């Protein structure tokens, strides 16, 4: 190939991967963990009600979808939470991931009225998978509870 043609083709080779996406960016396709949290009366309490953290809405209006295309910081935070949950489940950066998950959950709870009878926050990672016709939930990670008032939410 003549040098002049090579000079034209070289930038295109660099630009092609950015223009044409590759679908080989997942190492493994596996179920994503669901983050659930509970407020507890004490660290040893087992009577807390588990709630899904930031559940997805069942329906989103067309106008809201269009607005989310341009501005959606809450979804970006939810993606970060999911990354932390996956890293914690894989035991990569467990201290950082656990701290960030506690921090994000506590920040969301700070907007709600506090329950003085349940000052302890606990979360768990639940994997849901299908076994035949039934859905099975498996708790993979459940760190020790932390006092809600002591979590730094910045």
Kinemage of the C-alpha trace (Angstrom):
@kinemage 1
@onewidth
@group {chain A} dominant
@subgroup {mainchain}
@vectorlist {calphas} color= white
{ca unk a 1} P 0.000 0.000 0.000
{ca unk a 2} L 1.401 3.423 -0.894
{ca unk a 3} L 2.453 5.655 2.029
{ca unk a 4} L -0.172 8.268 1.172
{ca unk a 5} L -3.005 5.683 1.422
{ca unk a 6} L -1.512 4.305 4.660
{ca unk a 7} L -1.572 7.818 6.125
{ca unk a 8} L -5.305 8.027 5.345
{ca unk a 9} L -6.167 4.519 6.593
{ca unk a 10} L -4.267 4.714 9.915
{ca unk a 11} L -6.610 7.268 11.570
{ca unk a 12} L -9.632 5.298 10.367
{ca unk a 13} L -8.297 2.153 12.039
{ca unk a 14} L -8.014 4.076 15.301
{ca unk a 15} L -11.467 5.623 14.958
{ca unk a 16} L -13.332 2.461 13.863
{ca unk a 17} L -13.598 0.858 17.353
{ca unk a 18} L -15.160 4.068 18.681
{ca unk a 19} L -17.725 4.224 15.873
{ca unk a 20} L -18.578 0.516 15.648
{ca unk a 21} L -19.198 -0.942 19.109
{ca unk a 22} L -17.920 -4.327 20.128
{ca unk a 23} L -20.207 -6.567 22.143
{ca unk a 24} L -17.289 -8.488 23.652
{ca unk a 25} L -16.863 -6.202 26.645
{ca unk a 26} L -18.485 -8.557 29.181
{ca unk a 27} L -16.175 -11.183 30.679
{ca unk a 28} L -19.046 -13.236 32.045
{ca unk a 29} L -22.775 -12.744 31.916
{ca unk a 30} L -24.128 -13.515 35.362
{ca unk a 31} L -27.051 -12.361 37.482
{ca unk a 32} L -26.553 -8.964 39.070
{ca unk a 33} L -26.962 -8.727 42.829
{ca unk a 34} L -29.982 -6.956 44.240
{ca unk a 35} L -29.182 -4.616 47.129
{ca unk a 36} L -31.658 -4.811 50.008
{ca unk a 37} L -31.514 -2.919 53.297
{ca unk a 38} L -33.181 -3.080 56.698
{ca unk a 39} L -33.280 -0.864 59.764
{ca unk a 40} L -32.691 -2.835 62.940
{ca unk a 41} L -33.306 -2.230 66.651
{ca unk a 42} L -29.893 -3.708 67.579
{ca unk a 43} L -26.927 -5.329 65.807
{ca unk a 44} L -28.280 -8.800 66.627
{ca unk a 45} L -31.870 -8.027 65.567
{ca unk a 46} L -33.298 -10.348 62.909
{ca unk a 47} L -36.759 -8.783 62.723
{ca unk a 48} L -35.984 -6.025 60.256
{ca unk a 49} L -38.083 -5.576 57.136
{ca unk a 50} L -35.891 -5.947 54.041
{ca unk a 51} L -36.512 -3.414 51.262
{ca unk a 52} L -35.008 -3.221 47.801
{ca unk a 53} L -32.659 -0.250 47.526
{ca unk a 54} L -33.716 2.071 44.711
{ca unk a 55} L -36.222 -0.199 42.985
{ca unk a 56} L -36.840 0.514 39.337
{ca unk a 57} L -40.171 2.150 38.519
{ca unk a 58} L -42.740 -0.049 36.823
{ca unk a 59} L -43.579 2.658 34.299
{ca unk a 60} L -41.823 5.752 33.027
{ca unk a 61} L -43.603 8.382 30.947
{ca unk a 62} L -42.313 9.308 27.517
{ca unk a 63} L -41.486 12.852 28.672
{ca unk a 64} L -39.527 11.529 31.643
{ca unk a 65} L -37.632 9.083 29.408
{ca unk a 66} L -36.667 11.919 27.064
{ca unk a 67} L -35.507 14.050 30.000
{ca unk a 68} L -33.478 11.115 31.374
{ca unk a 69} L -31.569 10.878 28.098
{ca unk a 70} L -30.046 14.268 28.849
{ca unk a 71} L -29.976 14.425 32.656
{ca unk a 72} L -30.100 11.468 35.025
{ca unk a 73} L -27.608 11.740 37.916
{ca unk a 74} L -29.641 9.372 40.120
{ca unk a 75} L -29.296 6.590 37.543
{ca unk a 76} L -25.536 7.184 37.395
{ca unk a 77} L -25.403 6.803 41.181
{ca unk a 78} L -27.458 3.608 40.918
{ca unk a 79} L -24.967 2.228 38.398
{ca unk a 80} L -22.154 3.029 40.832
{ca unk a 81} L -24.058 1.208 43.600
{ca unk a 82} L -24.397 -1.813 41.310
{ca unk a 83} L -20.648 -1.730 40.551
{ca unk a 84} L -19.889 -1.656 44.275
{ca unk a 85} L -22.281 -4.553 44.887
{ca unk a 86} L -20.664 -6.633 42.137
{ca unk a 87} L -17.155 -5.895 43.430
{ca unk a 88} L -18.221 -6.784 46.977
{ca unk a 89} L -19.773 -10.048 45.778
{ca unk a 90} L -16.548 -10.907 43.939
{ca unk a 91} L -14.466 -9.885 46.998
{ca unk a 92} L -12.671 -7.139 45.066
{ca unk a 93} L -12.177 -3.952 47.117
{ca unk a 94} L -14.562 -5.209 49.834
{ca unk a 95} L -13.863 -2.433 52.376
{ca unk a 96} L -14.378 0.361 49.865
{ca unk a 97} L -17.468 -1.223 48.319
{ca unk a 98} L -19.074 -1.937 51.687
{ca unk a 99} L -18.426 1.612 52.913
{ca unk a 100} L -19.838 3.140 49.715
{ca unk a 101} L -22.967 0.980 49.868
{ca unk a 102} L -23.604 1.964 53.498
{ca unk a 103} L -22.978 5.615 52.571
{ca unk a 104} L -25.384 5.623 49.585
{ca unk a 105} L -28.164 3.860 51.488
{ca unk a 106} L -27.760 6.171 54.514
{ca unk a 107} L -27.832 9.238 52.256
{ca unk a 108} L -31.145 8.150 50.756
{ca unk a 109} L -32.549 7.399 54.230
{ca unk a 110} L -31.483 10.852 55.493
{ca unk a 111} L -34.284 12.356 53.400
{ca unk a 112} L -36.888 10.292 55.330
{ca unk a 113} L -37.980 10.770 58.951
{ca unk a 114} L -35.672 8.819 61.267
{ca unk a 115} L -37.003 5.860 63.265
{ca unk a 116} L -35.447 6.202 66.725
{ca unk a 117} L -36.389 2.601 67.588
{ca unk a 118} L -34.336 1.233 64.680
{ca unk a 119} L -30.969 3.073 64.637
{ca unk a 120} L -28.943 0.278 62.970
{ca unk a 121} L -28.590 -0.089 59.193
{ca unk a 122} L -27.837 -3.393 57.523
{ca unk a 123} L -27.757 -4.363 53.865
{ca unk a 124} L -27.412 -7.586 51.974
{ca unk a 125} L -26.744 -8.694 48.411
{ca unk a 126} L -29.337 -11.093 47.083
{ca unk a 127} L -28.945 -13.079 43.882
{ca unk a 128} L -32.157 -14.185 42.201
{ca unk a 129} L -31.930 -17.084 39.771
{ca unk a 130} L -34.303 -19.519 38.149
{ca unk a 131} L -34.339 -23.199 39.080
{ca unk a 132} L -36.804 -24.857 36.751
{ca unk a 133} L -40.035 -22.885 37.089
{ca unk a 134} L -39.227 -21.375 40.497
{ca unk a 135} L -37.248 -18.239 41.306
{ca unk a 136} L -34.694 -18.763 44.053
{ca unk a 137} L -33.149 -16.030 46.188
{ca unk a 138} L -29.719 -16.522 47.671
{ca unk a 139} L -28.146 -14.090 50.140
{ca unk a 140} L -24.472 -13.879 49.212
{ca unk a 141} L -23.174 -11.011 51.360
{ca unk a 142} L -24.522 -9.448 54.530
{ca unk a 143} L -22.023 -7.283 56.406
{ca unk a 144} L -22.353 -6.415 60.071
{ca unk a 145} L -24.849 -3.622 60.798
{ca unk a 146} L -23.653 -0.078 61.373
{ca unk a 147} L -25.247 2.638 63.464
{ca unk a 148} L -27.026 4.924 60.997
{ca unk a 149} L -26.018 8.120 62.809
{ca unk a 150} L -22.316 7.213 62.526
{ca unk a 151} L -22.265 6.730 58.745
{ca unk a 152} L -20.596 9.647 56.970
{ca unk a 153} L -22.907 10.677 54.126
{ca unk a 154} L -21.069 13.920 53.301
